[in-house]
Amino acid sequence: MTIKRWCESGKLPAIAKPYGNKTTWLISPQAVEMIATLEASAVKQKKKAQQKSHIGMLPAWVNAMAKGTLNGRVYSERTIQDYCHYVGLYFSKYSEVRANHLKKELMAIPAVQFAKREHYYKSILCLGNFLRREGCLDDHFQEEVKPLYPKRHLPPKRFTVDEESLGKLLAECQTTQERLIVLLLSHTGLRASEASALLWSDIDFLKDSLTVRLGKGGKTRRVGLTKTLADALLDHLRDANLSLKPFILRDKHGKAMTRSGLYQRLERIGRSVGVKVSPHALRRAFVTLNANKGRSLVMLQMACGHSDIKITRNYCMTAEQEVIDAMKNWD
């Protein structure tokens, strides 16, 4: 229709020719070449405009993740920081998002560093999807980068804490807070970030439950308190009258304990008794020990806040010998 209007207005050289009740237009080869040149120029200008806008769209992309307008879910602060870190590395070398640039960066990272390669890929893919939605990137980008998704070729280095080692950790705890940290993570399966953000107002002693607000993916869930954990919470509360302070876990300066501070505190306790431990190891211990006692995997999934029960299954690190010993009584 555009070409027809150009012919009718004389903008495009053409000869009118009647065709029944309609009029057709005979266009010269020179005119066709002119159309092709204009089209190529328009495409080039569009791509140029898209390339210039990529870095300028970063603030809007971060805001979309934080507000949940990117794909319907609110990204955690930690995920946003992680994505921004890798996107920053990318834009220190390039000015636009392109599949061949991402391929070059992934190839520069050793295959054994699976986590780094995966985080780099997911960061650029997330930004690329946002740019596509905003009309700043070609729609074929997602298909072009799909084959680049890193795949693990070595098993993940995962470890857990068995019941005996858990007892050693509890025996080594020197304060009510240290004992609470070990029990909180091993009796509820909370993530380190969730435990460090826990408030006294999140605890309901009457219903023996605690509320995890804005966990991974911005989700909120409630989990139960065992009697041992409830007693540890009350002991810690009485120990220093912490009810006047909102956060349950605090550092030596009285401020809310950070995720890294939680890791360091656990590592110190573990080194004292020769037990390798981390917040995530205690999270795996929560799943493994309860699964071995016959607790429902679905309930464990809900307690951990996993979106897929397959993830919960992967957290279960039951030893082969435990399976053998259990099967001996299956008659």
C-alpha positions in Angstrom: 0.0 0.0 0.0 2.9 2.3 0.7 4.4 1.7 -2.7 0.9 2.3 -4.3 0.7 5.6 -2.6 4.2 6.6 -3.7 3.2 5.7 -7.3 0.0 7.7 -7.1 1.7 10.8 -5.7 4.6 10.6 -8.1 7.2 10.0 -5.4 8.1 6.8 -7.1 8.6 6.8 -10.9 6.0 4.4 -12.4 3.6 4.1 -15.4 -0.1 3.7 -14.7 -1.8 0.8 -16.6 -5.6 0.1 -16.4 -6.5 -3.4 -15.3 -10.2 -3.9 -15.4 -11.8 -1.6 -12.8 -8.4 -1.1 -11.2 -5.1 0.5 -12.0 -1.8 -1.3 -11.9 1.7 0.3 -11.9 4.7 -0.6 -14.0 7.8 0.2 -12.0 11.2 0.5 -13.6 14.3 -1.5 -12.4 15.8 1.8 -11.2 12.8 2.4 -9.0 12.9 -1.1 -7.6 16.6 -0.5 -6.8 15.7 2.7 -5.0 13.1 0.9 -2.9 15.6 -1.7 -1.9 18.1 1.0 -0.9 15.5 2.8 1.2 14.5 -0.4 2.9 18.2 -1.4 3.7 18.8 2.1 5.0 15.7 1.9 7.3 16.8 -1.5 8.7 20.4 -0.1 9.3 19.1 2.9 11.1 16.8 0.7 13.3 19.7 -1.6 14.2 21.9 1.4 15.0 19.2 2.9 17.3 18.8 -0.5 19.0 22.5 -0.8 19.6 22.8 2.6 21.2 20.0 2.0 23.6 21.2 -1.2 25.2 23.4 0.3 27.9 20.8 3.1 28.4 18.1 0.5 29.2 20.0 -1.0 32.2 18.3 1.1 34.9 14.8 0.2 33.4 15.8 -3.5 33.4 17.0 -3.4 37.0 13.7 -1.7 38.0 11.7 -4.3 36.1 13.4 -7.1 38.1 12.9 -5.3 41.4 9.2 -4.5 40.7 8.2 -7.8 39.2 7.2 -6.4 35.8 9.8 -8.4 33.9 8.1 -11.8 34.0 5.6 -11.5 36.8 7.9 -12.3 39.8 10.0 -10.1 42.0 13.7 -10.9 41.8 15.6 -11.1 45.1 18.1 -8.4 45.9 20.9 -11.0 45.8 19.9 -12.2 42.3 19.7 -8.6 41.0 23.2 -7.9 42.4 24.5 -11.1 40.8 23.0 -10.3 37.4 24.2 -6.7 37.5 27.7 -8.0 38.2 27.9 -10.2 35.1 26.2 -7.6 32.9 28.7 -5.1 34.1 31.5 -7.5 33.1 29.9 -7.9 29.7 29.4 -4.2 29.0 33.0 -3.5 30.0 33.9 -5.1 26.6 30.8 -4.6 24.4 28.3 -1.9 23.8 25.4 -4.2 22.6 23.9 -7.5 23.4 24.7 -10.1 20.7 24.8 -13.9 20.7 28.3 -14.1 19.3 29.6 -11.8 22.0 28.0 -14.0 24.7 29.5 -17.1 23.0 32.9 -15.6 23.1 32.6 -14.8 26.8 31.4 -18.2 27.8 34.2 -19.9 25.8 36.7 -17.8 27.8 35.4 -19.3 31.1 36.8 -22.8 31.9 34.2 -25.6 31.7 34.9 -26.7 35.3 33.6 -23.3 36.5 30.0 -24.3 35.7 28.3 -21.9 38.2 30.1 -18.9 36.8 29.3 -19.8 33.2 25.6 -20.5 34.1 25.3 -17.1 36.0 26.9 -15.2 33.1 24.5 -16.9 30.6 21.4 -16.3 32.7 22.3 -12.7 33.3 22.7 -11.8 29.6 19.6 -13.9 28.7 17.5 -12.0 31.2 18.7 -8.7 29.9 18.2 -9.8 26.3 14.6 -10.9 27.0 13.9 -7.5 28.5 15.5 -5.7 25.5 13.4 -7.9 23.1 10.2 -6.9 24.9 11.2 -3.2 24.7 11.9 -3.5 20.9 15.6 -2.9 21.4 16.8 -6.4 20.3 16.0 -8.8 17.5 13.4 -11.4 18.2 15.8 -14.2 17.1 18.2 -13.5 20.0 16.7 -16.1 22.3 16.9 -18.9 19.7 20.5 -17.9 18.9 21.7 -18.2 22.5 19.6 -21.3 23.4 22.4 -23.7 22.3 24.9 -21.8 24.4 23.3 -22.8 27.7 26.1 -24.3 29.9 25.7 -27.9 30.9 27.4 -29.5 33.9 30.0 -32.1 33.0 31.2 -32.8 36.5 28.9 -33.7 39.5 28.2 -30.7 41.9 30.4 -30.5 45.0 27.7 -31.0 47.6 28.1 -32.0 51.2 25.8 -32.4 54.1 25.9 -33.0 57.9 25.0 -36.3 59.4 23.3 -36.7 62.8 26.5 -37.5 64.7 28.2 -34.4 63.3 25.2 -32.3 64.1 25.5 -33.3 67.7 29.2 -32.3 67.7 28.3 -28.8 66.3 25.6 -28.3 69.0 28.0 -29.4 71.8 30.6 -26.8 70.5 28.2 -23.9 70.6 29.3 -21.3 73.2 26.3 -19.0 73.2 22.5 -19.3 72.9 22.7 -17.6 69.5 25.2 -20.1 68.1 23.0 -23.0 69.3 20.0 -21.3 67.7 21.8 -20.9 64.4 22.5 -24.6 64.1 19.0 -25.6 65.2 17.2 -23.0 63.1 18.9 -24.1 59.9 18.8 -27.9 60.6 15.2 -28.0 61.9 13.6 -25.7 59.3 15.7 -25.9 56.2 15.8 -22.1 55.9 18.2 -20.5 53.5 21.0 -18.3 54.9 19.5 -15.1 53.6 16.1 -16.1 55.0 17.5 -16.9 58.5 19.5 -13.7 58.7 16.4 -11.6 57.8 14.2 -13.4 60.3 12.4 -11.0 62.8 11.0 -11.7 66.2 7.6 -10.6 64.8 7.9 -13.6 62.4 7.7 -16.1 65.3 4.3 -17.3 66.5 5.0 -19.2 69.8 1.3 -19.9 70.3 1.0 -21.7 67.0 4.6 -23.0 67.0 5.3 -21.6 63.6 7.5 -19.0 61.9 6.9 -17.0 58.7 9.5 -16.6 56.0 8.8 -13.3 54.3 10.0 -12.7 50.7 12.1 -15.9 50.3 13.6 -16.9 47.0 11.4 -15.6 44.1 9.6 -13.2 46.5 7.6 -16.0 48.0 6.3 -16.0 51.6 5.8 -19.3 53.4 5.2 -20.6 57.0 7.1 -23.5 58.6 6.6 -25.3 61.9 8.8 -25.1 65.1 10.0 -28.2 66.8 10.0 -28.1 70.6 13.8 -28.1 70.6 13.9 -25.1 68.3 11.1 -23.2 70.2 13.1 -23.7 73.4 16.3 -22.4 71.8 14.4 -19.3 70.6 13.1 -18.6 74.1 16.5 -19.2 75.6 18.1 -16.7 73.2 15.3 -14.2 73.8 15.8 -14.3 77.6 19.6 -14.3 77.3 20.0 -10.6 76.3 16.4 -9.3 76.3 16.5 -9.2 72.5 12.8 -8.6 72.2 13.5 -4.9 72.0 15.4 -5.5 68.7 13.7 -6.6 65.5 16.2 -9.1 64.1 16.7 -12.4 65.8 20.3 -13.0 64.7 22.8 -10.2 65.4 26.5 -9.7 65.0 28.9 -8.5 67.7 28.0 -4.9 67.1 24.3 -5.6 67.7 23.4 -5.2 64.0 21.5 -7.7 62.0 23.7 -10.6 61.0 24.5 -10.7 57.3 24.5 -13.8 55.2 28.3 -13.9 55.0 28.4 -13.4 58.8 26.3 -16.5 59.2 28.6 -18.5 57.0 31.7 -17.4 59.0 30.1 -18.2 62.4 29.2 -21.7 61.2 32.6 -22.3 59.8 34.3 -21.3 63.0 32.1 -23.8 65.0 32.8 -26.5 62.4 36.6 -26.0 62.4 36.6 -26.5 66.2 35.2 -30.0 66.0 36.5 -31.0 62.5 33.1 -30.8 60.8 32.7 -29.3 57.3 29.5 -27.2 57.6 27.7 -24.4 55.8 24.1 -23.0 56.0 23.3 -24.9 52.8 24.8 -28.1 54.2 22.4 -27.8 57.2 19.6 -27.2 54.7 20.5 -30.5 53.0 20.8 -32.2 56.4 17.2 -31.0 57.1 15.9 -32.8 54.0 18.1 -35.9 54.3 17.6 -36.6 58.0 13.8 -36.1 57.8 13.5 -38.1 54.6 15.4 -41.0 56.2 12.9 -40.9 59.1 10.0 -41.3 56.6 8.8 -37.7 56.5 6.8 -36.8 53.4 8.9 -35.4 50.5 6.0 -33.1 49.6 6.0 -31.6 53.1 9.8 -31.2 52.9 9.4 -29.4 49.6 6.9 -27.0 51.1 9.1 -26.4 54.1 12.1 -25.6 51.9 10.1 -23.4 49.5 11.1 -25.4 46.4 9.1 -24.8 43.3 9.8 -28.3 42.0 9.9 -31.5 44.1 12.8 -32.7 42.0 14.9 -30.0 43.6 14.0 -31.4 47.1 14.9 -34.9 45.9 18.3 -33.6 44.9 18.8 -32.2 48.4 18.3 -35.7 49.8 21.8 -37.2 50.2 21.0 -40.5 51.8 24.1 -42.7 51.8 24.2 -46.0 49.9 24.9 -47.9 53.1 21.9 -46.4 54.8 19.8 -47.8 51.9 21.4 -51.2 52.3 20.8 -51.3 56.1 17.2 -50.2 55.7 16.4 -52.8 53.0 17.5 -55.6 55.3 14.3 -55.1 57.3 12.0 -54.9 54.3 10.7 -58.5 54.6 
